[in-house]
Amino acid sequence: MENLVGVLAWNLVAVTGMMFCGWLFSLVYKNVSLVDSLWGLGFVLIAWITLGLSEGYSGRKVLIVVLTTIWGLRLSVHLAWRNWGKGEDPRYGSWRRASGDRFWIVSLFKVFLLQALFLWVIALTTQYGQISPKPAHFTRLDLLGCILWLIGFFFESVSDWQLARFKTNASNKGKVMDRGLWAYSRHPNYFGECLIWWGFFFITLSTPTSWWTVISPVVVTAVLLKMTGIPLMEKIIVDTRPGYRNYIRRTPAFFPWFPKKDKP
């Protein structure tokens, strides 16, 4: 338990320090969208620190670190490329206007430190999964977790690529992306993200007394389904793309399934 507390404490300090540095850069460039690119990197940082400080089964430690690094780096590169040269995200822009001259300090707590805390909580399962030396072998739960992670990574990475490719075509401006994986789910990237974190949970669940780390995938799922994910995204899109209401009618919001046919 002492090792767990020490690892958790060091990781909280590290990710807070990373976000604080990001905040300083945001003051220089007057753009807090930088925090989006730091999100994935924060999980990678936590995973590697835990690898060095924990005394768990080496095979599971390496597995968690490799999966976290692949996912986190891909996400950070994708978000950095998506946001490059496009100014501040409208969500943050509205907060900046509402806060006025105080936004420079408000953004530290409301954007950067808040995300650092959320990041650390979500990463609890990838931290705890590296702590326990038992079982000193892989289990069926590890296999199940890997399968869920692979399916989730496929959905998230492929759907992000498909959407990015769609947006690079100027003729698609104002149109609804309803091709590829987006024909079966309005948010296949969010579906993939949730599967990834349920995958991490099942890998960790193979270790003793780890059931409580279910908080990680539950938080991710709740945020994407009920908070800043689907509800906020669709509230913005439905007013800017005329065909989106019809897209909602025929396409599942989250779990991929065959779309409904348009009525003649």
KEMAR-577200 format. One record per residue (C-alpha): y, z, x; residue in three letters. Coordinates in Angstrom, 2 decimals, padded with zeros to 5 digits. Layout:
N
@yy=Y | zz=Z | xx=X | resn=ALA
...
END
This chain:
264
@yy=000.00 | zz=000.00 | xx=000.00 | resn=MET
@yy=002.40 | zz=000.77 | xx=002.85 | resn=GLU
@yy=001.76 | zz=-002.72 | xx=004.23 | resn=ASN
@yy=002.50 | zz=-004.21 | xx=000.81 | resn=LEU
@yy=005.79 | zz=-002.33 | xx=000.45 | resn=VAL
@yy=006.84 | zz=-003.34 | xx=003.95 | resn=GLY
@yy=006.02 | zz=-007.01 | xx=003.38 | resn=VAL
@yy=007.82 | zz=-007.08 | xx=000.03 | resn=LEU
@yy=010.88 | zz=-005.38 | xx=001.54 | resn=ALA
@yy=011.13 | zz=-007.74 | xx=004.50 | resn=TRP
@yy=010.74 | zz=-010.76 | xx=002.24 | resn=ASN
@yy=013.48 | zz=-009.54 | xx=-000.11 | resn=LEU
@yy=015.81 | zz=-009.05 | xx=002.85 | resn=VAL
@yy=014.95 | zz=-012.48 | xx=004.26 | resn=ALA
@yy=015.44 | zz=-014.45 | xx=001.06 | resn=VAL
@yy=018.63 | zz=-012.53 | xx=000.27 | resn=THR
@yy=019.96 | zz=-013.38 | xx=003.73 | resn=GLY
@yy=019.07 | zz=-017.04 | xx=003.25 | resn=MET
@yy=020.88 | zz=-017.19 | xx=-000.09 | resn=MET
@yy=023.88 | zz=-015.36 | xx=001.36 | resn=PHE
@yy=024.17 | zz=-018.01 | xx=004.07 | resn=CYS
@yy=023.86 | zz=-020.68 | xx=001.38 | resn=GLY
@yy=026.72 | zz=-019.02 | xx=-000.50 | resn=TRP
@yy=028.92 | zz=-019.18 | xx=002.61 | resn=LEU
@yy=028.25 | zz=-022.90 | xx=002.93 | resn=PHE
@yy=029.04 | zz=-023.37 | xx=-000.76 | resn=SER
@yy=032.48 | zz=-021.85 | xx=-000.19 | resn=LEU
@yy=033.20 | zz=-024.40 | xx=002.53 | resn=VAL
@yy=032.00 | zz=-027.39 | xx=000.50 | resn=TYR
@yy=033.10 | zz=-026.00 | xx=-002.89 | resn=LYS
@yy=029.71 | zz=-026.87 | xx=-004.37 | resn=ASN
@yy=027.08 | zz=-024.32 | xx=-005.37 | resn=VAL
@yy=024.46 | zz=-026.97 | xx=-006.19 | resn=SER
@yy=023.19 | zz=-026.26 | xx=-002.69 | resn=LEU
@yy=021.25 | zz=-023.37 | xx=-004.21 | resn=VAL
@yy=018.85 | zz=-025.83 | xx=-005.87 | resn=ASP
@yy=017.72 | zz=-027.17 | xx=-002.49 | resn=SER
@yy=017.26 | zz=-023.64 | xx=-001.16 | resn=LEU
@yy=014.94 | zz=-022.68 | xx=-004.02 | resn=TRP
@yy=011.77 | zz=-024.25 | xx=-002.63 | resn=GLY
@yy=012.62 | zz=-023.26 | xx=000.94 | resn=LEU
@yy=012.82 | zz=-019.63 | xx=-000.13 | resn=GLY
@yy=009.18 | zz=-019.63 | xx=-001.20 | resn=PHE
@yy=008.17 | zz=-021.26 | xx=002.08 | resn=VAL
@yy=010.08 | zz=-018.60 | xx=004.01 | resn=LEU
@yy=008.40 | zz=-015.80 | xx=002.07 | resn=ILE
@yy=004.94 | zz=-017.31 | xx=002.52 | resn=ALA
@yy=005.29 | zz=-017.59 | xx=006.31 | resn=TRP
@yy=006.76 | zz=-014.10 | xx=006.74 | resn=ILE
@yy=003.88 | zz=-012.70 | xx=004.70 | resn=THR
@yy=001.41 | zz=-014.61 | xx=006.85 | resn=LEU
@yy=002.77 | zz=-012.91 | xx=009.94 | resn=GLY
@yy=003.02 | zz=-009.40 | xx=008.51 | resn=LEU
@yy=-000.05 | zz=-009.10 | xx=006.30 | resn=SER
@yy=-003.63 | zz=-008.28 | xx=007.26 | resn=GLU
@yy=-005.51 | zz=-010.09 | xx=004.52 | resn=GLY
@yy=-008.38 | zz=-012.56 | xx=004.72 | resn=TYR
@yy=-007.15 | zz=-015.31 | xx=007.04 | resn=SER
@yy=-008.69 | zz=-018.16 | xx=005.05 | resn=GLY
@yy=-006.86 | zz=-017.22 | xx=001.86 | resn=ARG
@yy=-003.64 | zz=-016.55 | xx=003.76 | resn=LYS
@yy=-003.67 | zz=-020.01 | xx=005.31 | resn=VAL
@yy=-004.56 | zz=-021.60 | xx=001.97 | resn=LEU
@yy=-001.62 | zz=-019.96 | xx=000.21 | resn=ILE
@yy=000.80 | zz=-020.78 | xx=003.03 | resn=VAL
@yy=-000.27 | zz=-024.43 | xx=003.20 | resn=VAL
@yy=-000.03 | zz=-024.94 | xx=-000.57 | resn=LEU
@yy=003.33 | zz=-023.14 | xx=-000.75 | resn=THR
@yy=004.74 | zz=-025.13 | xx=002.16 | resn=THR
@yy=003.67 | zz=-028.50 | xx=000.73 | resn=ILE
@yy=005.09 | zz=-027.67 | xx=-002.68 | resn=TRP
@yy=008.29 | zz=-025.98 | xx=-001.45 | resn=GLY
@yy=009.27 | zz=-028.63 | xx=001.08 | resn=LEU
@yy=008.65 | zz=-031.49 | xx=-001.34 | resn=ARG
@yy=010.73 | zz=-029.80 | xx=-004.03 | resn=LEU
@yy=013.61 | zz=-029.01 | xx=-001.67 | resn=SER
@yy=013.72 | zz=-032.54 | xx=-000.24 | resn=VAL
@yy=013.57 | zz=-034.02 | xx=-003.73 | resn=HIS
@yy=016.40 | zz=-031.85 | xx=-005.06 | resn=LEU
@yy=018.56 | zz=-032.40 | xx=-001.98 | resn=ALA
@yy=018.12 | zz=-036.17 | xx=-002.28 | resn=TRP
@yy=018.78 | zz=-036.08 | xx=-006.04 | resn=ARG
@yy=021.99 | zz=-034.07 | xx=-005.68 | resn=ASN
@yy=023.34 | zz=-035.79 | xx=-002.56 | resn=TRP
@yy=026.85 | zz=-037.16 | xx=-003.11 | resn=GLY
@yy=026.84 | zz=-036.44 | xx=-006.86 | resn=LYS
@yy=029.15 | zz=-033.45 | xx=-006.92 | resn=GLY
@yy=028.48 | zz=-030.09 | xx=-008.48 | resn=GLU
@yy=025.88 | zz=-029.76 | xx=-011.21 | resn=ASP
@yy=027.57 | zz=-029.61 | xx=-014.67 | resn=PRO
@yy=025.97 | zz=-026.19 | xx=-015.33 | resn=ARG
@yy=027.67 | zz=-024.69 | xx=-012.31 | resn=TYR
@yy=030.84 | zz=-026.64 | xx=-013.01 | resn=GLY
@yy=031.18 | zz=-024.97 | xx=-016.41 | resn=SER
@yy=030.72 | zz=-021.55 | xx=-014.80 | resn=TRP
@yy=033.37 | zz=-022.43 | xx=-012.20 | resn=ARG
@yy=035.88 | zz=-023.38 | xx=-014.89 | resn=ARG
@yy=035.11 | zz=-020.26 | xx=-016.92 | resn=ALA
@yy=035.50 | zz=-017.94 | xx=-013.92 | resn=SER
@yy=038.61 | zz=-019.59 | xx=-012.51 | resn=GLY
@yy=039.83 | zz=-018.22 | xx=-009.19 | resn=ASP
@yy=037.14 | zz=-015.52 | xx=-009.24 | resn=ARG
@yy=034.27 | zz=-017.99 | xx=-009.04 | resn=PHE
@yy=034.03 | zz=-017.68 | xx=-005.26 | resn=TRP
@yy=032.74 | zz=-014.10 | xx=-005.62 | resn=ILE
@yy=031.12 | zz=-014.54 | xx=-009.05 | resn=VAL
@yy=028.93 | zz=-017.31 | xx=-007.62 | resn=SER
@yy=027.53 | zz=-014.94 | xx=-005.00 | resn=LEU
@yy=026.03 | zz=-012.66 | xx=-007.65 | resn=PHE
@yy=025.57 | zz=-015.00 | xx=-010.63 | resn=LYS
@yy=024.12 | zz=-017.93 | xx=-008.68 | resn=VAL
@yy=022.84 | zz=-017.08 | xx=-005.21 | resn=PHE
@yy=021.74 | zz=-013.43 | xx=-005.30 | resn=LEU
@yy=020.37 | zz=-013.72 | xx=-008.82 | resn=LEU
@yy=018.22 | zz=-016.67 | xx=-007.77 | resn=GLN
@yy=017.12 | zz=-014.77 | xx=-004.68 | resn=ALA
@yy=015.83 | zz=-011.97 | xx=-006.91 | resn=LEU
@yy=014.10 | zz=-014.37 | xx=-009.30 | resn=PHE
@yy=012.56 | zz=-016.21 | xx=-006.35 | resn=LEU
@yy=011.22 | zz=-013.00 | xx=-004.85 | resn=TRP
@yy=009.71 | zz=-011.86 | xx=-008.18 | resn=VAL
@yy=008.04 | zz=-015.22 | xx=-008.79 | resn=ILE
@yy=006.65 | zz=-015.17 | xx=-005.25 | resn=ALA
@yy=004.90 | zz=-011.83 | xx=-005.84 | resn=LEU
@yy=001.57 | zz=-013.58 | xx=-006.38 | resn=THR
@yy=001.81 | zz=-015.59 | xx=-003.14 | resn=THR
@yy=002.70 | zz=-012.39 | xx=-001.28 | resn=GLN
@yy=000.02 | zz=-010.15 | xx=-002.76 | resn=TYR
@yy=-002.64 | zz=-012.82 | xx=-002.36 | resn=GLY
@yy=-002.24 | zz=-012.57 | xx=001.42 | resn=GLN
@yy=-002.39 | zz=-008.78 | xx=001.60 | resn=ILE
@yy=-005.99 | zz=-007.93 | xx=000.73 | resn=SER
@yy=-008.72 | zz=-008.36 | xx=003.39 | resn=PRO
@yy=-011.30 | zz=-008.48 | xx=000.57 | resn=LYS
@yy=-013.11 | zz=-010.54 | xx=-000.37 | resn=PRO
@yy=-013.38 | zz=-012.03 | xx=003.09 | resn=ALA
@yy=-014.55 | zz=-015.34 | xx=001.65 | resn=HIS
@yy=-013.46 | zz=-017.86 | xx=-000.94 | resn=PHE
@yy=-014.52 | zz=-017.39 | xx=-004.56 | resn=THR
@yy=-014.71 | zz=-019.45 | xx=-007.73 | resn=ARG
@yy=-011.27 | zz=-018.15 | xx=-008.65 | resn=LEU
@yy=-009.90 | zz=-019.62 | xx=-005.43 | resn=ASP
@yy=-011.46 | zz=-022.96 | xx=-006.41 | resn=LEU
@yy=-010.06 | zz=-022.77 | xx=-009.93 | resn=LEU
@yy=-006.63 | zz=-021.95 | xx=-008.52 | resn=GLY
@yy=-006.76 | zz=-024.92 | xx=-006.16 | resn=CYS
@yy=-007.77 | zz=-027.27 | xx=-008.98 | resn=ILE
@yy=-004.88 | zz=-026.09 | xx=-011.17 | resn=LEU
@yy=-002.49 | zz=-026.38 | xx=-008.22 | resn=TRP
@yy=-003.60 | zz=-029.95 | xx=-007.47 | resn=LEU
@yy=-003.23 | zz=-031.04 | xx=-011.09 | resn=ILE
@yy=000.17 | zz=-029.37 | xx=-011.28 | resn=GLY
@yy=001.35 | zz=-030.90 | xx=-008.01 | resn=PHE
@yy=000.28 | zz=-034.34 | xx=-009.24 | resn=PHE
@yy=002.24 | zz=-033.98 | xx=-012.47 | resn=PHE
@yy=005.35 | zz=-032.54 | xx=-010.81 | resn=GLU
@yy=005.58 | zz=-034.89 | xx=-007.84 | resn=SER
@yy=004.58 | zz=-038.09 | xx=-009.66 | resn=VAL
@yy=006.87 | zz=-037.45 | xx=-012.65 | resn=SER
@yy=009.80 | zz=-036.64 | xx=-010.32 | resn=ASP
@yy=009.15 | zz=-039.89 | xx=-008.46 | resn=TRP
@yy=008.90 | zz=-041.90 | xx=-011.67 | resn=GLN
@yy=012.15 | zz=-040.45 | xx=-013.02 | resn=LEU
@yy=013.99 | zz=-041.02 | xx=-009.73 | resn=ALA
@yy=012.81 | zz=-044.64 | xx=-009.65 | resn=ARG
@yy=013.88 | zz=-045.09 | xx=-013.28 | resn=PHE
@yy=017.38 | zz=-043.80 | xx=-012.54 | resn=LYS
@yy=017.89 | zz=-046.10 | xx=-009.54 | resn=THR
@yy=017.82 | zz=-049.08 | xx=-011.91 | resn=ASN
@yy=021.37 | zz=-049.51 | xx=-013.22 | resn=ALA
@yy=020.09 | zz=-051.25 | xx=-016.37 | resn=SER
@yy=018.45 | zz=-047.97 | xx=-017.44 | resn=ASN
@yy=021.72 | zz=-046.05 | xx=-017.63 | resn=LYS
@yy=021.89 | zz=-044.19 | xx=-020.95 | resn=GLY
@yy=018.29 | zz=-045.02 | xx=-021.77 | resn=LYS
@yy=015.46 | zz=-042.55 | xx=-022.33 | resn=VAL
@yy=012.73 | zz=-042.30 | xx=-019.70 | resn=MET
@yy=009.55 | zz=-042.68 | xx=-021.74 | resn=ASP
@yy=007.24 | zz=-044.40 | xx=-019.27 | resn=ARG
@yy=004.42 | zz=-043.23 | xx=-017.04 | resn=GLY
@yy=003.74 | zz=-039.51 | xx=-017.39 | resn=LEU
@yy=006.92 | zz=-039.24 | xx=-019.45 | resn=TRP
@yy=005.19 | zz=-041.15 | xx=-022.24 | resn=ALA
@yy=002.81 | zz=-038.20 | xx=-022.75 | resn=TYR
@yy=005.17 | zz=-035.26 | xx=-022.21 | resn=SER
@yy=008.95 | zz=-034.94 | xx=-022.39 | resn=ARG
@yy=008.81 | zz=-032.61 | xx=-019.39 | resn=HIS
@yy=005.75 | zz=-033.45 | xx=-017.26 | resn=PRO
@yy=007.48 | zz=-032.01 | xx=-014.19 | resn=ASN
@yy=007.85 | zz=-028.62 | xx=-015.90 | resn=TYR
@yy=004.23 | zz=-028.78 | xx=-017.01 | resn=PHE
@yy=003.22 | zz=-029.40 | xx=-013.40 | resn=GLY
@yy=005.41 | zz=-026.56 | xx=-012.16 | resn=GLU
@yy=003.73 | zz=-024.10 | xx=-014.51 | resn=CYS
@yy=000.25 | zz=-025.24 | xx=-013.50 | resn=LEU
@yy=001.13 | zz=-024.78 | xx=-009.83 | resn=ILE
@yy=002.05 | zz=-021.14 | xx=-010.40 | resn=TRP
@yy=-000.97 | zz=-020.45 | xx=-012.58 | resn=TRP
@yy=-002.98 | zz=-021.93 | xx=-009.73 | resn=GLY
@yy=-001.42 | zz=-019.52 | xx=-007.23 | resn=PHE
@yy=-002.16 | zz=-016.66 | xx=-009.62 | resn=PHE
@yy=-005.87 | zz=-017.47 | xx=-009.89 | resn=PHE
@yy=-006.14 | zz=-017.70 | xx=-006.09 | resn=ILE
@yy=-004.61 | zz=-014.24 | xx=-005.86 | resn=THR
@yy=-006.73 | zz=-012.98 | xx=-008.76 | resn=LEU
@yy=-009.77 | zz=-013.32 | xx=-006.50 | resn=SER
@yy=-008.50 | zz=-010.23 | xx=-004.64 | resn=THR
@yy=-008.87 | zz=-006.65 | xx=-005.97 | resn=PRO
@yy=-006.29 | zz=-005.11 | xx=-008.36 | resn=THR
@yy=-004.20 | zz=-008.26 | xx=-008.44 | resn=SER
@yy=-004.06 | zz=-008.78 | xx=-012.22 | resn=TRP
@yy=-000.45 | zz=-007.56 | xx=-012.37 | resn=TRP
@yy=000.76 | zz=-010.56 | xx=-010.35 | resn=THR
@yy=000.42 | zz=-012.53 | xx=-013.59 | resn=VAL
@yy=004.12 | zz=-011.72 | xx=-013.83 | resn=ILE
@yy=004.76 | zz=-014.70 | xx=-011.53 | resn=SER
@yy=003.38 | zz=-017.52 | xx=-013.71 | resn=PRO
@yy=004.54 | zz=-015.75 | xx=-016.88 | resn=VAL
@yy=008.15 | zz=-015.68 | xx=-015.62 | resn=VAL
@yy=007.99 | zz=-019.35 | xx=-014.58 | resn=VAL
@yy=006.50 | zz=-020.39 | xx=-017.92 | resn=THR
@yy=008.99 | zz=-018.33 | xx=-019.94 | resn=ALA
@yy=012.00 | zz=-019.65 | xx=-018.04 | resn=VAL
@yy=010.92 | zz=-023.29 | xx=-018.38 | resn=LEU
@yy=009.83 | zz=-023.09 | xx=-022.02 | resn=LEU
@yy=012.33 | zz=-020.66 | xx=-023.52 | resn=LYS
@yy=015.34 | zz=-020.23 | xx=-021.23 | resn=MET
@yy=016.99 | zz=-022.58 | xx=-018.73 | resn=THR
@yy=014.28 | zz=-025.24 | xx=-018.73 | resn=GLY
@yy=013.46 | zz=-027.29 | xx=-021.82 | resn=ILE
@yy=015.99 | zz=-025.73 | xx=-024.28 | resn=PRO
@yy=019.02 | zz=-026.16 | xx=-021.99 | resn=LEU
@yy=017.95 | zz=-029.58 | xx=-020.75 | resn=MET
@yy=017.35 | zz=-031.01 | xx=-024.21 | resn=GLU
@yy=020.54 | zz=-029.52 | xx=-025.60 | resn=LYS
@yy=022.45 | zz=-031.63 | xx=-023.08 | resn=ILE
@yy=020.37 | zz=-034.80 | xx=-023.31 | resn=ILE
@yy=020.13 | zz=-035.06 | xx=-027.10 | resn=VAL
@yy=023.91 | zz=-035.50 | xx=-027.36 | resn=ASP
@yy=024.19 | zz=-038.07 | xx=-024.58 | resn=THR
@yy=021.21 | zz=-040.38 | xx=-025.20 | resn=ARG
@yy=020.97 | zz=-041.86 | xx=-028.72 | resn=PRO
@yy=017.24 | zz=-042.56 | xx=-028.47 | resn=GLY
@yy=016.27 | zz=-039.06 | xx=-027.42 | resn=TYR
@yy=015.82 | zz=-037.70 | xx=-030.95 | resn=ARG
@yy=013.19 | zz=-040.35 | xx=-031.62 | resn=ASN
@yy=011.62 | zz=-039.56 | xx=-028.26 | resn=TYR
@yy=011.38 | zz=-035.91 | xx=-029.36 | resn=ILE
@yy=009.72 | zz=-036.95 | xx=-032.62 | resn=ARG
@yy=006.93 | zz=-038.94 | xx=-030.99 | resn=ARG
@yy=006.37 | zz=-037.14 | xx=-027.66 | resn=THR
@yy=005.04 | zz=-033.60 | xx=-027.00 | resn=PRO
@yy=007.57 | zz=-031.33 | xx=-025.32 | resn=ALA
@yy=005.28 | zz=-029.77 | xx=-022.73 | resn=PHE
@yy=001.51 | zz=-030.25 | xx=-022.85 | resn=PHE
@yy=000.71 | zz=-033.93 | xx=-022.23 | resn=PRO
@yy=-000.85 | zz=-035.76 | xx=-025.16 | resn=TRP
@yy=-000.90 | zz=-039.21 | xx=-026.66 | resn=PHE
@yy=002.46 | zz=-040.08 | xx=-028.25 | resn=PRO
@yy=002.82 | zz=-040.64 | xx=-031.96 | resn=LYS
@yy=003.23 | zz=-044.23 | xx=-033.03 | resn=LYS
@yy=006.56 | zz=-045.33 | xx=-034.42 | resn=ASP
@yy=006.48 | zz=-045.88 | xx=-038.14 | resn=LYS
@yy=006.87 | zz=-049.53 | xx=-039.17 | resn=PRO
END
